[in-house]
């Protein structure tokens, strides 16, 4: 194939409901393409509908496996068990986000843990190992020990965390998450993270490294550049100052009187 690739993915038109015309079209496409593997992508949020669709598609197209998406939302994947039962075909991948790297191999035992509310720490650790750079981690550790943690470092940490997935998908991997899930406003938390990153991006390099130089005029400029309010800039700087104190206490081996919140409200 062109550019030396040996695999081509053909993404057919998606449908929310089954109809004979669509199925016939897919049958014809499969005959023409003669694919090595046929995978059905299903939305885990649709529950029993996903099971019915899987059954119909398998009967007509003899699929080789299933990709189950939106497992980072409210759905915990109970449909996966039913899909396997009615089709006899494996769940090959699961989607836990909207980006390309949010597609991961399916491990039955880990899904069972999620369904039972026991989390999935193994997947979280594996994802963290893929995302976090070891050299950067060591450099950050040195900065923390020397009390040299800057707003640039904080922004880098936000970017690294975003690579892990949404806040909900990350927290959902911890045991017991479902007990307090309703108490967390994930949409607001995601907005706060975007706001924080926008504020830091609107600063100059010097301001990120030496935030003490950010006076009233600079705060107004930063708020306008980030599309936020001056109060938001003030809040970020206040919490950054709290974090610096926190780091100093850790560096000295103390842990009393630590603030419960750092940057996010």
Secondary structure, 3 states (H helix, E strand, C coil): CHHHCCCCCCCCCCCCCCCHHHHHHHHHHHHHHCCCCCEEEEEHHHCHHHHHHHHHHHHHHCCCEEEEECCCCCCCCHHHHHHHHHHCCEEEEEECCCCHHHEEECCHHHHHHHHCCCCCHHHHHHHHHHHCCHHHHHHHHHHHHCCCCCHHHHHHHHHHHHHCCCHHHHHCCCCCHHHHHHHCCHHHHHHHHHHHHHHHHCCCHHHHHCHHHCCHHHHHHHHHHHCCCHHHHHHHHHHHHHHHHHHHHHHCCCCCCCCCCCCCC
